[in-house]
């Protein structure tokens, strides 16, 4: 991790992300004064589940995976965040700790924004508060969807869901599969790495996907969607 100073070439001076456009100039200045720009290298933790959160993170560039873990150190990947996403919003509204972990899967730049500053702005600016609540509810919905898939879907259906998610338009400009290991994919599905590798090879045999080293090419999206529906 490296703090990026205002004198550095890659320091982002202006806060022009869409989610901040509803702020007044005074509120933008508050965010600027309460932020620290940080570079996380690939593999570094952005947030740790259960750790005290005095700030929330706003992703400027890069990719990071969000995951939860249990006492046995078993991990389950929930989603991937990219530029424009927040990490740790729940710490503003609920418990003062991170409810999940986040780790960079590419070199990632973020703002660390003091959560008390964000909290005060949310209380004063209803439009911004509404946007933050929508983002928070989207994270909450993602967690519920993950739980439903684990309960009601078999391995094939869950793998199809993961491949459809990772190959969606959301990541069209990202080399997403190149930056994920087979274990990462297994942790999205909720199975062992060995089972994930076997399942991917089975999908390849059925000409649904093509495996090329770490990369995965989707050959038959309709078939993946059908497998997902069947569960």
N, C-alpha and C positions, 0 to 999 in steps of 0.2 A: 504494500500500500504506500502511496506517495501523495502528499498534499501538493496541489497545484497552486502556485502563487500568482498574483496579478501580473507579475513581471514575466511569467512563463509564456511561451508562444501559444501553447494550447489552452490557456485560460479563456473561459467563456464569460465575457463581460456582461452581455445583455441576457435577460431572462425573457425569451420570446416564445416559449413553448405554448401551444394552444390552451392548456389548462390554466395558465397564468394570465390570459388575456382579459379576464374579467376583473383583475385587480386594479385598484387605483394606483396612481404613481407613488403615492405615499406608502401603500401596501407593498408595492414592488421594491421600494427602498428598504422596507423592513425585512423582506425575504433576502435581499442582497446582503444586508448587515448580519443576518443570522445564519448565512450559509458558509460552508467550507467545500471547496471543490477538491475531489479526491480521485486518484487513479488506483483502481484495483487491477492486479495482474491476473491472468487466467489461472483459475484454481484457488484464488483467495476468497475467504469468506467476507461477504458484505454485511451479513447479519447472522446471529446465532440464536436459535430457538431457546427461549427462556432467559436470555440475557436482558439486562436493563436497557431500555431504549430512551435515551435523552433526545434523540433526533429521528427523523424519518429520512429516507433516501429517495432522491429523484434521479432516474437514469438519464444521462445526457447522451451517451453512446455506448454500444456494446450489448452483450447478452448475458443474462444470469438465470440460473434455474432456482426455483422456489421449491423447497421440500420440507416435509415433516419427518420426524424420527421418534422412535420409542426408546424405552430404557435399555433395550438390547442392541441399540445402535442400528436398528433396521430403518432404512430410508424409503420414503415414497415421494417421488417427484410430482408436484402439483401442476406447475405451469412454468413458462419461460417469460421473463420480463425483458423489455428492450427499451430503446430511447422513447421517452415520454411517459414511462410507467413509474409508479411509486412502489417502494418497498417499506413495509412497516406502518401502513396507515392505521392499523388497529391500535397502535400505541397512542395515537392521538385521541381516539374515541373511547377506548376501554382500558385494559390492563397496561401498565407502564413497562411491558416487556415485549420482545418480539415473539409472535406466536408461531413462527416458522423460521427456517434458516434460508439463506440465499448465498449462492456461490457463483463466482464469475466463470462462465464457460468460454468467454473471450476477454481480452483486455477491456475493461469497462470503466467509464468515467461517470461519476455521480456528484450531485450536490448532497451534502449532509445538511439538512435544514432543521434548526432547533424546533422541536415540536411545540414548545410553548408559543413561539411566534406564529406558527401555523394555526394553532388552536385559537389564538386571539383574532386572527384574520377571519377564520371560519365563523366566529361568533358575530363579527361585524358585517361581513359580506355574504349575503344570502345566496347570490348567484354562484360564488365560488364554493360555498358550503354545499350547495346542491350538486355541483360537479364532483366534489370530493366524496359525497355520500354515494353517488352513482358508481364511482370507482371502487369504493369499499364494498358495495353490494355485489359488484361484479366478481370481486375476489371471493366473497362469501358464497356466491352461486357456484363458482368454480370448485370450491371445496365440497359443496353438496353434490355436485355432479360426479366428482371423484369418488365419493362415498357410495353413491348409487351404482356406479360401474363396478366397484369392488364387490358389492353385495350381489348384484343381479347378473353380471356378465361373466362368461368363461374367458379363458386366456385368449382364444382366437378373437373374440369380440373386442376385448380390451386392447390387444395389439393393433387391430384395425383402427380403433379410435385414436390411438397414439400416432400411427402413421398418417392418418388423415389430418390430425391436428398439426403435426410437425411439417407437413407438406402444404398447409393451407396458405391462402393469400397473405395472411399476417406475416409470414416469414419468406415471402417471395424474393426479397432482396438480400436474404441472409443464406449463407452456406450452412444451413442448420445441421444437417446430418454429419458434415465434416467435423463439426465442433462437439459432437456427442459420441461418447463411447457406447459400446454394446451394454455395459452396465448401466449407463444413464438411461438407455431405452428400457432396459429391464426394470429399473426403478420407477419409470412412468407406468409400466404395465402392472407392477406389483408381483413379479416373478423372479426367479433366479436368473443370473446371466446365462447359464447353460441352457435353460429353458427358452430364453429369449432368442439365442442363437439358433436353436433347433426350429423354433417357430418361424423365424425369418427365412431360414433355408427352405422350410415347407412352403411358405408363400412364394419364394422364388421358383421352386419346382412347379408350382401351379401357374407360373407366369403372371403373378399379380404384381411382383416387384422384381427389380434387378439389383443385386448387391455388387458393388464395385469398391473393394477395400472398405473404408469407413462409410462411404457414400451409399445412399439408398435411392433408387429411382422408382417412382410409382408408374407402373405400366397399365394397371387396370383399376382406376379409381372406383368405377361402378361396382366392381366385385368387392372392394374394401368396404364400400358403403353397405352392400348386402350382408357381408359378414358382421358388420357393426350392428345392423338391424336385428339379425338373428341372435346376436349376443353370444 
